[in-house]
Amino acid sequence: MLAIASLVVWVIPSDDGSAQAATGGLVRLDNGTGDVADRIDLRGAPSSLAVDGDVVWVADRTARTVGQVDTTTHEVRPPVGIPGVPQVVVAGDGLAWVLDPFGGAVYVIDGHQAPRALKHMKGPVDAVFAFDSLWVVEAIGEQVFRLDPRSSSAPPQGRPIPLGDQSGPFRIAASDSSIWVLDSLSRSLIKIDPTMNDVVTEVDLYCPADSPTCQPQDLAVAGDTVWVALREGTLESFSIEGTPRATIGDLPGIRGLTADEHGVWVIGASGEARLLRLASDGSLITRVTTSLPPTDIADADGSVWVSLAAT
């Protein structure tokens, strides 16, 4: 496929009308071409984002805040402070959940209300909203919690799901029928059945477990494909049954990814082309060069939102 280069130039007008370097912002890219479909100025340093309909939730680890951006009106609502470090933000059903792995807390934000603690645990590192529940990876406890998304006082939806001793769970995603956890120590994918609230299978990654370059970096699930990014610049894909499909190598390092049923977006760790759009078979659709480094990326129904922040 034809590779199309796009340049994202990011400036924010100052009070006197002149242009100045931006400290951060959001840009929406078309999945098919990589062209800029929309952009929204932010004055913080966005580090993590989540999309829920027409709202993008943006976490700023430096400022310790989480804000809402209305993508229809471009209204940037005043951010709310988080008691800890907002490392990850997840959104769905009008809510946002914020994970602070250092303070060991999961916060929920309902509309414009102040954040409140939903759950305290040992090292919450990632979460996904699926099957009317919030699924949270507890890294130190080596388990997954299934939580009521709104209230810590509601009856728990099953016991914590243990992932085994000497595991290193750190990423989680959902398909239409399963929950997937990426394990960095065993170099494997762990599949959880939400009807049983239990692990049903474990799938080894292609790369050898004893290889120093086999460092799982990120996880994305869309359609019938599970994608795993390795830090040194390799993508591995599996079917949702866990069957290996393909290995895609020679990418410029990988810092993150998001997927849809037609392909995958990759945040590169180096080089000018910081964003790559690949088809499901691994062929290049487009590459995007940005003037600021992308920090996170999230699917938005036919396009993606990307957060950009100054170094």
Protein Blocks (a to p, Z undefined) as FASTA:
>chain_A
ZZdddddddddddfkopacddfbdcddddfklopafbdcddfbdcfbdcdehjaccdddf
klopaddddfklopacdddddfbdcfbccdeehiacdddfknopacddehjbccddfbdc
ehiabdcdeehiacdddfklopaddddfkbmkbccebjaddebehiacfbdcddfkbccd
ddfklopaddddfklopafbdcddfbdfklmklccfbdcdehjbccdddfkopacdddfk
opafbdcehiehjfbdcddfkbccdddfedjblbccddfkopafbdcddfbdcfbdcdee
hiacdddddZZ
